[in-house]
Amino acid sequence: MNKSELIDAVSAKSGLTKADTDRAFRAFVESISEALAKGDAVALVGFGTFLVRERQERSGRNPRTGESIKIASAKIPAFKAGKALKDAVN
């Protein structure tokens, strides 16, 4: 399912117009992005938690030259599925 299919499905279930659903979806994604940028986690009970994880610095290899390189540490967004979501999938 892509973004437009998701918006169509939510619009059909909620009774909102597709334009209103699209605005709500964009606001939802933007709000989560802003919270993660601040380092906060967003917990949606039953669905899951969006959070930021710290990836440690590590060594790697340049595939072209085989030379050893250092890969810098980074903050990465992550999602941890909640129990209700796991149960719905299984």
PyMOL Python script that loads the backbone (N, CA, C, O; Angstrom):
from pymol import cmd

cmd.read_pdbstr("""\
ATOM      1  N   MET A   1       0.851  -1.174   0.000  1.00  0.00           N
ATOM      2  CA  MET A   1       0.000   0.000   0.000  1.00  0.00           C
ATOM      3  C   MET A   1       0.893   1.232   0.000  1.00  0.00           C
ATOM      4  O   MET A   1       1.804   1.347   0.819  1.00  0.00           O
ATOM      5  N   ASN A   2       0.631   2.141  -0.910  1.00  0.00           N
ATOM      6  CA  ASN A   2       1.399   3.383  -0.940  1.00  0.00           C
ATOM      7  C   ASN A   2       0.586   4.507  -0.285  1.00  0.00           C
ATOM      8  O   ASN A   2      -0.513   4.277   0.219  1.00  0.00           O
ATOM      9  N   LYS A   3       1.136   5.712  -0.301  1.00  0.00           N
ATOM     10  CA  LYS A   3       0.518   6.835   0.415  1.00  0.00           C
ATOM     11  C   LYS A   3      -0.879   7.134  -0.126  1.00  0.00           C
ATOM     12  O   LYS A   3      -1.804   7.321   0.664  1.00  0.00           O
ATOM     13  N   SER A   4      -1.058   7.187  -1.431  1.00  0.00           N
ATOM     14  CA  SER A   4      -2.374   7.535  -1.977  1.00  0.00           C
ATOM     15  C   SER A   4      -3.404   6.448  -1.686  1.00  0.00           C
ATOM     16  O   SER A   4      -4.571   6.757  -1.447  1.00  0.00           O
ATOM     17  N   GLU A   5      -2.996   5.189  -1.700  1.00  0.00           N
ATOM     18  CA  GLU A   5      -3.905   4.104  -1.353  1.00  0.00           C
ATOM     19  C   GLU A   5      -4.295   4.170   0.126  1.00  0.00           C
ATOM     20  O   GLU A   5      -5.441   3.901   0.486  1.00  0.00           O
ATOM     21  N   LEU A   6      -3.334   4.530   0.975  1.00  0.00           N
ATOM     22  CA  LEU A   6      -3.620   4.686   2.403  1.00  0.00           C
ATOM     23  C   LEU A   6      -4.605   5.820   2.626  1.00  0.00           C
ATOM     24  O   LEU A   6      -5.548   5.681   3.406  1.00  0.00           O
ATOM     25  N   ILE A   7      -4.398   6.927   1.957  1.00  0.00           N
ATOM     26  CA  ILE A   7      -5.301   8.071   2.095  1.00  0.00           C
ATOM     27  C   ILE A   7      -6.703   7.697   1.616  1.00  0.00           C
ATOM     28  O   ILE A   7      -7.690   8.080   2.245  1.00  0.00           O
ATOM     29  N   ASP A   8      -6.804   6.958   0.518  1.00  0.00           N
ATOM     30  CA  ASP A   8      -8.114   6.501   0.033  1.00  0.00           C
ATOM     31  C   ASP A   8      -8.795   5.615   1.069  1.00  0.00           C
ATOM     32  O   ASP A   8      -9.988   5.775   1.327  1.00  0.00           O
ATOM     33  N   ALA A   9      -8.060   4.689   1.664  1.00  0.00           N
ATOM     34  CA  ALA A   9      -8.629   3.765   2.648  1.00  0.00           C
ATOM     35  C   ALA A   9      -9.086   4.504   3.906  1.00  0.00           C
ATOM     36  O   ALA A   9     -10.178   4.246   4.412  1.00  0.00           O
ATOM     37  N   VAL A  10      -8.264   5.413   4.409  1.00  0.00           N
ATOM     38  CA  VAL A  10      -8.627   6.170   5.614  1.00  0.00           C
ATOM     39  C   VAL A  10      -9.818   7.074   5.320  1.00  0.00           C
ATOM     40  O   VAL A  10     -10.712   7.214   6.155  1.00  0.00           O
ATOM     41  N   SER A  11      -9.834   7.679   4.153  1.00  0.00           N
ATOM     42  CA  SER A  11     -10.940   8.538   3.761  1.00  0.00           C
ATOM     43  C   SER A  11     -12.248   7.759   3.718  1.00  0.00           C
ATOM     44  O   SER A  11     -13.278   8.246   4.183  1.00  0.00           O
ATOM     45  N   ALA A  12     -12.211   6.560   3.165  1.00  0.00           N
ATOM     46  CA  ALA A  12     -13.412   5.733   3.078  1.00  0.00           C
ATOM     47  C   ALA A  12     -13.903   5.307   4.468  1.00  0.00           C
ATOM     48  O   ALA A  12     -15.109   5.285   4.716  1.00  0.00           O
ATOM     49  N   LYS A  13     -12.986   4.972   5.364  1.00  0.00           N
ATOM     50  CA  LYS A  13     -13.374   4.521   6.704  1.00  0.00           C
ATOM     51  C   LYS A  13     -13.837   5.669   7.600  1.00  0.00           C
ATOM     52  O   LYS A  13     -14.707   5.484   8.451  1.00  0.00           O
ATOM     53  N   SER A  14     -13.253   6.856   7.408  1.00  0.00           N
ATOM     54  CA  SER A  14     -13.553   7.967   8.311  1.00  0.00           C
ATOM     55  C   SER A  14     -14.694   8.859   7.832  1.00  0.00           C
ATOM     56  O   SER A  14     -15.294   9.579   8.630  1.00  0.00           O
ATOM     57  N   GLY A  15     -14.995   8.817   6.544  1.00  0.00           N
ATOM     58  CA  GLY A  15     -16.025   9.694   6.012  1.00  0.00           C
ATOM     59  C   GLY A  15     -15.510  11.090   5.691  1.00  0.00           C
ATOM     60  O   GLY A  15     -16.277  11.953   5.264  1.00  0.00           O
ATOM     61  N   LEU A  16     -14.213  11.316   5.893  1.00  0.00           N
ATOM     62  CA  LEU A  16     -13.608  12.598   5.541  1.00  0.00           C
ATOM     63  C   LEU A  16     -13.327  12.638   4.041  1.00  0.00           C
ATOM     64  O   LEU A  16     -13.238  11.602   3.382  1.00  0.00           O
ATOM     65  N   THR A  17     -13.191  13.853   3.515  1.00  0.00           N
ATOM     66  CA  THR A  17     -12.814  13.957   2.108  1.00  0.00           C
ATOM     67  C   THR A  17     -11.355  13.548   1.962  1.00  0.00           C
ATOM     68  O   THR A  17     -10.599  13.531   2.933  1.00  0.00           O
ATOM     69  N   LYS A  18     -10.977  13.220   0.738  1.00  0.00           N
ATOM     70  CA  LYS A  18      -9.579  12.839   0.498  1.00  0.00           C
ATOM     71  C   LYS A  18      -8.637  13.994   0.792  1.00  0.00           C
ATOM     72  O   LYS A  18      -7.529  13.777   1.282  1.00  0.00           O
ATOM     73  N   ALA A  19      -9.060  15.221   0.500  1.00  0.00           N
ATOM     74  CA  ALA A  19      -8.231  16.401   0.775  1.00  0.00           C
ATOM     75  C   ALA A  19      -8.021  16.575   2.274  1.00  0.00           C
ATOM     76  O   ALA A  19      -6.906  16.849   2.718  1.00  0.00           O
ATOM     77  N   ASP A  20      -9.088  16.416   3.057  1.00  0.00           N
ATOM     78  CA  ASP A  20      -8.962  16.532   4.519  1.00  0.00           C
ATOM     79  C   ASP A  20      -8.093  15.414   5.083  1.00  0.00           C
ATOM     80  O   ASP A  20      -7.277  15.646   5.975  1.00  0.00           O
ATOM     81  N   THR A  21      -8.269  14.214   4.568  1.00  0.00           N
ATOM     82  CA  THR A  21      -7.469  13.076   5.015  1.00  0.00           C
ATOM     83  C   THR A  21      -5.996  13.294   4.688  1.00  0.00           C
ATOM     84  O   THR A  21      -5.122  12.982   5.496  1.00  0.00           O
ATOM     85  N   ASP A  22      -5.725  13.833   3.496  1.00  0.00           N
ATOM     86  CA  ASP A  22      -4.342  14.110   3.090  1.00  0.00           C
ATOM     87  C   ASP A  22      -3.709  15.140   4.014  1.00  0.00           C
ATOM     88  O   ASP A  22      -2.564  14.972   4.434  1.00  0.00           O
ATOM     89  N   ARG A  23      -4.445  16.210   4.339  1.00  0.00           N
ATOM     90  CA  ARG A  23      -3.918  17.236   5.261  1.00  0.00           C
ATOM     91  C   ARG A  23      -3.662  16.645   6.644  1.00  0.00           C
ATOM     92  O   ARG A  23      -2.645  16.946   7.269  1.00  0.00           O
ATOM     93  N   ALA A  24      -4.571  15.813   7.119  1.00  0.00           N
ATOM     94  CA  ALA A  24      -4.403  15.184   8.436  1.00  0.00           C
ATOM     95  C   ALA A  24      -3.201  14.249   8.433  1.00  0.00           C
ATOM     96  O   ALA A  24      -2.431  14.222   9.394  1.00  0.00           O
ATOM     97  N   PHE A  25      -3.038  13.489   7.365  1.00  0.00           N
ATOM     98  CA  PHE A  25      -1.906  12.567   7.261  1.00  0.00           C
ATOM     99  C   PHE A  25      -0.584  13.328   7.238  1.00  0.00           C
ATOM    100  O   PHE A  25       0.371  12.947   7.915  1.00  0.00           O
ATOM    101  N   ARG A  26      -0.533  14.399   6.460  1.00  0.00           N
ATOM    102  CA  ARG A  26       0.696  15.214   6.400  1.00  0.00           C
ATOM    103  C   ARG A  26       1.016  15.826   7.764  1.00  0.00           C
ATOM    104  O   ARG A  26       2.178  15.872   8.166  1.00  0.00           O
ATOM    105  N   ALA A  27      -0.004  16.292   8.470  1.00  0.00           N
ATOM    106  CA  ALA A  27       0.208  16.861   9.806  1.00  0.00           C
ATOM    107  C   ALA A  27       0.699  15.791  10.770  1.00  0.00           C
ATOM    108  O   ALA A  27       1.565  16.058  11.604  1.00  0.00           O
ATOM    109  N   PHE A  28       0.154  14.580  10.664  1.00  0.00           N
ATOM    110  CA  PHE A  28       0.571  13.453  11.492  1.00  0.00           C
ATOM    111  C   PHE A  28       2.052  13.145  11.275  1.00  0.00           C
ATOM    112  O   PHE A  28       2.816  13.042  12.234  1.00  0.00           O
ATOM    113  N   VAL A  29       2.450  13.001  10.021  1.00  0.00           N
ATOM    114  CA  VAL A  29       3.841  12.679   9.690  1.00  0.00           C
ATOM    115  C   VAL A  29       4.775  13.811  10.128  1.00  0.00           C
ATOM    116  O   VAL A  29       5.851  13.558  10.669  1.00  0.00           O
ATOM    117  N   GLU A  30       4.362  15.051   9.892  1.00  0.00           N
ATOM    118  CA  GLU A  30       5.181  16.204  10.274  1.00  0.00           C
ATOM    119  C   GLU A  30       5.354  16.286  11.788  1.00  0.00           C
ATOM    120  O   GLU A  30       6.443  16.592  12.272  1.00  0.00           O
ATOM    121  N   SER A  31       4.298  16.019  12.526  1.00  0.00           N
ATOM    122  CA  SER A  31       4.365  16.062  13.988  1.00  0.00           C
ATOM    123  C   SER A  31       5.302  14.986  14.530  1.00  0.00           C
ATOM    124  O   SER A  31       6.083  15.243  15.445  1.00  0.00           O
ATOM    125  N   ILE A  32       5.225  13.792  13.971  1.00  0.00           N
ATOM    126  CA  ILE A  32       6.135  12.720  14.387  1.00  0.00           C
ATOM    127  C   ILE A  32       7.569  13.084  14.045  1.00  0.00           C
ATOM    128  O   ILE A  32       8.469  12.880  14.860  1.00  0.00           O
ATOM    129  N   SER A  33       7.797  13.621  12.849  1.00  0.00           N
ATOM    130  CA  SER A  33       9.149  14.011  12.433  1.00  0.00           C
ATOM    131  C   SER A  33       9.732  15.069  13.355  1.00  0.00           C
ATOM    132  O   SER A  33      10.901  14.992  13.732  1.00  0.00           O
ATOM    133  N   GLU A  34       8.922  16.060  13.723  1.00  0.00           N
ATOM    134  CA  GLU A  34       9.395  17.113  14.622  1.00  0.00           C
ATOM    135  C   GLU A  34       9.733  16.561  16.002  1.00  0.00           C
ATOM    136  O   GLU A  34      10.734  16.958  16.599  1.00  0.00           O
ATOM    137  N   ALA A  35       8.914  15.653  16.512  1.00  0.00           N
ATOM    138  CA  ALA A  35       9.175  15.061  17.826  1.00  0.00           C
ATOM    139  C   ALA A  35      10.464  14.250  17.799  1.00  0.00           C
ATOM    140  O   ALA A  35      11.261  14.321  18.734  1.00  0.00           O
ATOM    141  N   LEU A  36      10.676  13.477  16.733  1.00  0.00           N
ATOM    142  CA  LEU A  36      11.901  12.680  16.624  1.00  0.00           C
ATOM    143  C   LEU A  36      13.125  13.576  16.471  1.00  0.00           C
ATOM    144  O   LEU A  36      14.189  13.263  17.006  1.00  0.00           O
ATOM    145  N   ALA A  37      12.990  14.679  15.751  1.00  0.00           N
ATOM    146  CA  ALA A  37      14.107  15.609  15.588  1.00  0.00           C
ATOM    147  C   ALA A  37      14.531  16.196  16.938  1.00  0.00           C
ATOM    148  O   ALA A  37      15.707  16.501  17.140  1.00  0.00           O
ATOM    149  N   LYS A  38      13.576  16.354  17.863  1.00  0.00           N
ATOM    150  CA  LYS A  38      13.887  16.854  19.209  1.00  0.00           C
ATOM    151  C   LYS A  38      14.447  15.754  20.112  1.00  0.00           C
ATOM    152  O   LYS A  38      14.932  16.028  21.209  1.00  0.00           O
ATOM    153  N   GLY A  39      14.376  14.501  19.636  1.00  0.00           N
ATOM    154  CA  GLY A  39      14.865  13.390  20.445  1.00  0.00           C
ATOM    155  C   GLY A  39      13.778  12.717  21.266  1.00  0.00           C
ATOM    156  O   GLY A  39      14.062  11.821  22.061  1.00  0.00           O
ATOM    157  N   ASP A  40      12.530  13.145  21.076  1.00  0.00           N
ATOM    158  CA  ASP A  40      11.407  12.553  21.805  1.00  0.00           C
ATOM    159  C   ASP A  40      10.933  11.281  21.109  1.00  0.00           C
ATOM    160  O   ASP A  40      11.166  11.099  19.914  1.00  0.00           O
ATOM    161  N   ALA A  41      10.278  10.416  21.845  1.00  0.00           N
ATOM    162  CA  ALA A  41       9.636   9.228  21.285  1.00  0.00           C
ATOM    163  C   ALA A  41       8.138   9.517  21.189  1.00  0.00           C
ATOM    164  O   ALA A  41       7.589  10.278  21.986  1.00  0.00           O
ATOM    165  N   VAL A  42       7.489   8.899  20.207  1.00  0.00           N
ATOM    166  CA  VAL A  42       6.049   9.041  20.038  1.00  0.00           C
ATOM    167  C   VAL A  42       5.432   7.662  20.220  1.00  0.00           C
ATOM    168  O   VAL A  42       5.625   6.775  19.388  1.00  0.00           O
ATOM    169  N   ALA A  43       4.685   7.484  21.315  1.00  0.00           N
ATOM    170  CA  ALA A  43       4.084   6.190  21.633  1.00  0.00           C
ATOM    171  C   ALA A  43       2.593   6.224  21.330  1.00  0.00           C
ATOM    172  O   ALA A  43       1.858   7.052  21.867  1.00  0.00           O
ATOM    173  N   LEU A  44       2.158   5.322  20.470  1.00  0.00           N
ATOM    174  CA  LEU A  44       0.745   5.161  20.147  1.00  0.00           C
ATOM    175  C   LEU A  44       0.327   3.810  20.715  1.00  0.00           C
ATOM    176  O   LEU A  44       0.608   2.768  20.122  1.00  0.00           O
ATOM    177  N   VAL A  45      -0.342   3.830  21.857  1.00  0.00           N
ATOM    178  CA  VAL A  45      -0.671   2.606  22.587  1.00  0.00           C
ATOM    179  C   VAL A  45      -1.438   1.645  21.677  1.00  0.00           C
ATOM    180  O   VAL A  45      -2.423   2.021  21.042  1.00  0.00           O
ATOM    181  N   GLY A  46      -0.970   0.413  21.629  1.00  0.00           N
ATOM    182  CA  GLY A  46      -1.593  -0.610  20.801  1.00  0.00           C
ATOM    183  C   GLY A  46      -1.038  -0.673  19.395  1.00  0.00           C
ATOM    184  O   GLY A  46      -1.114  -1.715  18.744  1.00  0.00           O
ATOM    185  N   PHE A  47      -0.482   0.426  18.916  1.00  0.00           N
ATOM    186  CA  PHE A  47       0.073   0.454  17.558  1.00  0.00           C
ATOM    187  C   PHE A  47       1.579   0.292  17.576  1.00  0.00           C
ATOM    188  O   PHE A  47       2.120  -0.630  16.965  1.00  0.00           O
ATOM    189  N   GLY A  48       2.259   1.192  18.279  1.00  0.00           N
ATOM    190  CA  GLY A  48       3.709   1.104  18.359  1.00  0.00           C
ATOM    191  C   GLY A  48       4.330   2.409  18.794  1.00  0.00           C
ATOM    192  O   GLY A  48       3.638   3.367  19.141  1.00  0.00           O
ATOM    193  N   THR A  49       5.655   2.429  18.770  1.00  0.00           N
ATOM    194  CA  THR A  49       6.415   3.593  19.212  1.00  0.00           C
ATOM    195  C   THR A  49       7.429   3.983  18.157  1.00  0.00           C
ATOM    196  O   THR A  49       8.199   3.152  17.676  1.00  0.00           O
ATOM    197  N   PHE A  50       7.419   5.262  17.804  1.00  0.00           N
ATOM    198  CA  PHE A  50       8.440   5.830  16.933  1.00  0.00           C
ATOM    199  C   PHE A  50       9.508   6.401  17.853  1.00  0.00           C
ATOM    200  O   PHE A  50       9.185   7.127  18.793  1.00  0.00           O
ATOM    201  N   LEU A  51      10.780   6.085  17.599  1.00  0.00           N
ATOM    202  CA  LEU A  51      11.847   6.568  18.459  1.00  0.00           C
ATOM    203  C   LEU A  51      13.131   6.775  17.664  1.00  0.00           C
ATOM    204  O   LEU A  51      13.234   6.392  16.499  1.00  0.00           O
ATOM    205  N   VAL A  52      14.099   7.388  18.324  1.00  0.00           N
ATOM    206  CA  VAL A  52      15.399   7.630  17.711  1.00  0.00           C
ATOM    207  C   VAL A  52      16.410   6.723  18.387  1.00  0.00           C
ATOM    208  O   VAL A  52      16.496   6.673  19.614  1.00  0.00           O
ATOM    209  N   ARG A  53      17.167   6.012  17.580  1.00  0.00           N
ATOM    210  CA  ARG A  53      18.227   5.152  18.101  1.00  0.00           C
ATOM    211  C   ARG A  53      19.576   5.711  17.687  1.00  0.00           C
ATOM    212  O   ARG A  53      19.714   6.314  16.623  1.00  0.00           O
ATOM    213  N   GLU A  54      20.556   5.506  18.532  1.00  0.00           N
ATOM    214  CA  GLU A  54      21.922   5.958  18.273  1.00  0.00           C
ATOM    215  C   GLU A  54      22.718   4.791  17.687  1.00  0.00           C
ATOM    216  O   GLU A  54      22.855   3.744  18.320  1.00  0.00           O
ATOM    217  N   ARG A  55      23.231   4.978  16.496  1.00  0.00           N
ATOM    218  CA  ARG A  55      24.089   3.961  15.888  1.00  0.00           C
ATOM    219  C   ARG A  55      25.538   4.347  16.193  1.00  0.00           C
ATOM    220  O   ARG A  55      25.971   5.458  15.886  1.00  0.00           O
ATOM    221  N   GLN A  56      26.271   3.429  16.793  1.00  0.00           N
ATOM    222  CA  GLN A  56      27.652   3.694  17.199  1.00  0.00           C
ATOM    223  C   GLN A  56      28.582   3.780  15.994  1.00  0.00           C
ATOM    224  O   GLN A  56      28.300   3.242  14.923  1.00  0.00           O
ATOM    225  N   GLU A  57      29.696   4.472  16.202  1.00  0.00           N
ATOM    226  CA  GLU A  57      30.735   4.527  15.172  1.00  0.00           C
ATOM    227  C   GLU A  57      31.282   3.124  14.972  1.00  0.00           C
ATOM    228  O   GLU A  57      31.449   2.366  15.928  1.00  0.00           O
ATOM    229  N   ARG A  58      31.558   2.787  13.717  1.00  0.00           N
ATOM    230  CA  ARG A  58      32.071   1.452  13.444  1.00  0.00           C
ATOM    231  C   ARG A  58      33.013   1.511  12.250  1.00  0.00           C
ATOM    232  O   ARG A  58      33.060   2.501  11.521  1.00  0.00           O
ATOM    233  N   SER A  59      33.751   0.440  12.072  1.00  0.00           N
ATOM    234  CA  SER A  59      34.649   0.393  10.919  1.00  0.00           C
ATOM    235  C   SER A  59      33.989  -0.423   9.821  1.00  0.00           C
ATOM    236  O   SER A  59      33.204  -1.333  10.088  1.00  0.00           O
ATOM    237  N   GLY A  60      34.318  -0.087   8.592  1.00  0.00           N
ATOM    238  CA  GLY A  60      33.785  -0.772   7.425  1.00  0.00           C
ATOM    239  C   GLY A  60      34.843  -0.835   6.343  1.00  0.00           C
ATOM    240  O   GLY A  60      35.990  -0.444   6.558  1.00  0.00           O
ATOM    241  N   ARG A  61      34.461  -1.320   5.202  1.00  0.00           N
ATOM    242  CA  ARG A  61      35.389  -1.423   4.078  1.00  0.00           C
ATOM    243  C   ARG A  61      34.789  -0.747   2.855  1.00  0.00           C
ATOM    244  O   ARG A  61      33.602  -0.885   2.559  1.00  0.00           O
ATOM    245  N   ASN A  62      35.641  -0.016   2.159  1.00  0.00           N
ATOM    246  CA  ASN A  62      35.256   0.556   0.875  1.00  0.00           C
ATOM    247  C   ASN A  62      35.204  -0.605  -0.120  1.00  0.00           C
ATOM    248  O   ASN A  62      36.233  -1.233  -0.369  1.00  0.00           O
ATOM    249  N   PRO A  63      34.029  -0.908  -0.698  1.00  0.00           N
ATOM    250  CA  PRO A  63      33.930  -2.067  -1.581  1.00  0.00           C
ATOM    251  C   PRO A  63      34.751  -1.926  -2.860  1.00  0.00           C
ATOM    252  O   PRO A  63      35.117  -2.930  -3.471  1.00  0.00           O
ATOM    253  N   ARG A  64      35.039  -0.717  -3.262  1.00  0.00           N
ATOM    254  CA  ARG A  64      35.803  -0.498  -4.485  1.00  0.00           C
ATOM    255  C   ARG A  64      37.298  -0.765  -4.292  1.00  0.00           C
ATOM    256  O   ARG A  64      37.952  -1.389  -5.127  1.00  0.00           O
ATOM    257  N   THR A  65      37.816  -0.271  -3.160  1.00  0.00           N
ATOM    258  CA  THR A  65      39.266  -0.369  -2.936  1.00  0.00           C
ATOM    259  C   THR A  65      39.639  -1.402  -1.881  1.00  0.00           C
ATOM    260  O   THR A  65      40.790  -1.835  -1.818  1.00  0.00           O
ATOM    261  N   GLY A  66      38.678  -1.800  -1.054  1.00  0.00           N
ATOM    262  CA  GLY A  66      38.980  -2.722   0.031  1.00  0.00           C
ATOM    263  C   GLY A  66      39.603  -2.024   1.230  1.00  0.00           C
ATOM    264  O   GLY A  66      39.927  -2.669   2.228  1.00  0.00           O
ATOM    265  N   GLU A  67      39.771  -0.715   1.138  1.00  0.00           N
ATOM    266  CA  GLU A  67      40.380   0.065   2.220  1.00  0.00           C
ATOM    267  C   GLU A  67      39.446   0.138   3.419  1.00  0.00           C
ATOM    268  O   GLU A  67      38.233   0.275   3.260  1.00  0.00           O
ATOM    269  N   SER A  68      40.009   0.047   4.613  1.00  0.00           N
ATOM    270  CA  SER A  68      39.235   0.150   5.843  1.00  0.00           C
ATOM    271  C   SER A  68      38.888   1.620   6.083  1.00  0.00           C
ATOM    272  O   SER A  68      39.747   2.494   5.968  1.00  0.00           O
ATOM    273  N   ILE A  69      37.618   1.885   6.418  1.00  0.00           N
ATOM    274  CA  ILE A  69      37.169   3.251   6.681  1.00  0.00           C
ATOM    275  C   ILE A  69      36.378   3.277   7.980  1.00  0.00           C
ATOM    276  O   ILE A  69      35.892   2.244   8.439  1.00  0.00           O
ATOM    277  N   LYS A  70      36.249   4.469   8.575  1.00  0.00           N
ATOM    278  CA  LYS A  70      35.426   4.647   9.758  1.00  0.00           C
ATOM    279  C   LYS A  70      34.067   5.179   9.329  1.00  0.00           C
ATOM    280  O   LYS A  70      33.981   6.135   8.558  1.00  0.00           O
ATOM    281  N   ILE A  71      33.009   4.557   9.831  1.00  0.00           N
ATOM    282  CA  ILE A  71      31.650   5.009   9.575  1.00  0.00           C
ATOM    283  C   ILE A  71      31.203   5.748  10.827  1.00  0.00           C
ATOM    284  O   ILE A  71      31.183   5.180  11.919  1.00  0.00           O
ATOM    285  N   ALA A  72      30.849   7.005  10.663  1.00  0.00           N
ATOM    286  CA  ALA A  72      30.513   7.864  11.794  1.00  0.00           C
ATOM    287  C   ALA A  72      29.247   7.391  12.509  1.00  0.00           C
ATOM    288  O   ALA A  72      28.396   6.724  11.921  1.00  0.00           O
ATOM    289  N   SER A  73      29.144   7.748  13.777  1.00  0.00           N
ATOM    290  CA  SER A  73      27.922   7.442  14.528  1.00  0.00           C
ATOM    291  C   SER A  73      26.790   8.288  13.950  1.00  0.00           C
ATOM    292  O   SER A  73      27.029   9.342  13.361  1.00  0.00           O
ATOM    293  N   ALA A  74      25.572   7.821  14.123  1.00  0.00           N
ATOM    294  CA  ALA A  74      24.425   8.530  13.565  1.00  0.00           C
ATOM    295  C   ALA A  74      23.181   8.242  14.394  1.00  0.00           C
ATOM    296  O   ALA A  74      23.083   7.210  15.058  1.00  0.00           O
ATOM    297  N   LYS A  75      22.247   9.162  14.344  1.00  0.00           N
ATOM    298  CA  LYS A  75      20.937   8.958  14.942  1.00  0.00           C
ATOM    299  C   LYS A  75      20.016   8.487  13.828  1.00  0.00           C
ATOM    300  O   LYS A  75      19.969   9.090  12.756  1.00  0.00           O
ATOM    301  N   ILE A  76      19.275   7.396  14.086  1.00  0.00           N
ATOM    302  CA  ILE A  76      18.384   6.859  13.065  1.00  0.00           C
ATOM    303  C   ILE A  76      16.973   6.704  13.627  1.00  0.00           C
ATOM    304  O   ILE A  76      16.802   6.321  14.784  1.00  0.00           O
ATOM    305  N   PRO A  77      15.962   7.001  12.808  1.00  0.00           N
ATOM    306  CA  PRO A  77      14.593   6.781  13.270  1.00  0.00           C
ATOM    307  C   PRO A  77      14.285   5.294  13.276  1.00  0.00           C
ATOM    308  O   PRO A  77      14.792   4.539  12.448  1.00  0.00           O
ATOM    309  N   ALA A  78      13.446   4.883  14.222  1.00  0.00           N
ATOM    310  CA  ALA A  78      13.081   3.472  14.328  1.00  0.00           C
ATOM    311  C   ALA A  78      11.619   3.372  14.742  1.00  0.00           C
ATOM    312  O   ALA A  78      11.037   4.324  15.263  1.00  0.00           O
ATOM    313  N   PHE A  79      11.041   2.205  14.502  1.00  0.00           N
ATOM    314  CA  PHE A  79       9.665   1.935  14.907  1.00  0.00           C
ATOM    315  C   PHE A  79       9.631   0.593  15.602  1.00  0.00           C
ATOM    316  O   PHE A  79      10.156  -0.398  15.094  1.00  0.00           O
ATOM    317  N   LYS A  80       9.010   0.568  16.764  1.00  0.00           N
ATOM    318  CA  LYS A  80       8.845  -0.671  17.526  1.00  0.00           C
ATOM    319  C   LYS A  80       7.352  -0.964  17.582  1.00  0.00           C
ATOM    320  O   LYS A  80       6.588  -0.207  18.181  1.00  0.00           O
ATOM    321  N   ALA A  81       6.938  -2.060  16.958  1.00  0.00           N
ATOM    322  CA  ALA A  81       5.526  -2.405  16.880  1.00  0.00           C
ATOM    323  C   ALA A  81       4.973  -2.763  18.249  1.00  0.00           C
ATOM    324  O   ALA A  81       5.645  -3.406  19.055  1.00  0.00           O
ATOM    325  N   GLY A  82       3.742  -2.339  18.503  1.00  0.00           N
ATOM    326  CA  GLY A  82       3.067  -2.667  19.748  1.00  0.00           C
ATOM    327  C   GLY A  82       2.410  -4.033  19.698  1.00  0.00           C
ATOM    328  O   GLY A  82       2.323  -4.650  18.636  1.00  0.00           O
ATOM    329  N   LYS A  83       1.953  -4.500  20.831  1.00  0.00           N
ATOM    330  CA  LYS A  83       1.374  -5.846  20.933  1.00  0.00           C
ATOM    331  C   LYS A  83       0.145  -6.012  20.055  1.00  0.00           C
ATOM    332  O   LYS A  83       0.003  -7.036  19.387  1.00  0.00           O
ATOM    333  N   ALA A  84      -0.744  -5.032  20.040  1.00  0.00           N
ATOM    334  CA  ALA A  84      -1.960  -5.137  19.242  1.00  0.00           C
ATOM    335  C   ALA A  84      -1.652  -5.223  17.750  1.00  0.00           C
ATOM    336  O   ALA A  84      -2.316  -5.960  17.022  1.00  0.00           O
ATOM    337  N   LEU A  85      -0.665  -4.486  17.298  1.00  0.00           N
ATOM    338  CA  LEU A  85      -0.263  -4.539  15.894  1.00  0.00           C
ATOM    339  C   LEU A  85       0.360  -5.896  15.566  1.00  0.00           C
ATOM    340  O   LEU A  85       0.080  -6.475  14.517  1.00  0.00           O
ATOM    341  N   LYS A  86       1.203  -6.397  16.465  1.00  0.00           N
ATOM    342  CA  LYS A  86       1.808  -7.717  16.257  1.00  0.00           C
ATOM    343  C   LYS A  86       0.736  -8.793  16.194  1.00  0.00           C
ATOM    344  O   LYS A  86       0.789  -9.688  15.351  1.00  0.00           O
ATOM    345  N   ASP A  87      -0.242  -8.697  17.100  1.00  0.00           N
ATOM    346  CA  ASP A  87      -1.320  -9.682  17.125  1.00  0.00           C
ATOM    347  C   ASP A  87      -2.183  -9.605  15.863  1.00  0.00           C
ATOM    348  O   ASP A  87      -2.638 -10.634  15.365  1.00  0.00           O
ATOM    349  N   ALA A  88      -2.411  -8.401  15.344  1.00  0.00           N
ATOM    350  CA  ALA A  88      -3.214  -8.248  14.135  1.00  0.00           C
ATOM    351  C   ALA A  88      -2.529  -8.851  12.917  1.00  0.00           C
ATOM    352  O   ALA A  88      -3.189  -9.350  12.005  1.00  0.00           O
ATOM    353  N   VAL A  89      -1.200  -8.802  12.906  1.00  0.00           N
ATOM    354  CA  VAL A  89      -0.443  -9.341  11.774  1.00  0.00           C
ATOM    355  C   VAL A  89      -0.369 -10.854  11.828  1.00  0.00           C
ATOM    356  O   VAL A  89      -0.377 -11.518  10.791  1.00  0.00           O
ATOM    357  N   ASN A  90      -0.296 -11.404  13.035  1.00  0.00           N
ATOM    358  CA  ASN A  90      -0.166 -12.869  13.165  1.00  0.00           C
ATOM    359  C   ASN A  90      -1.480 -13.569  13.216  1.00  0.00           C
ATOM    360  O   ASN A  90      -1.522 -14.795  13.324  1.00  0.00           O
TER     361      ASN A  90
END
""", "prot")
cmd.dss("prot")
cmd.show_as("cartoon", "prot")
cmd.util.cbc("prot")
cmd.orient("prot")
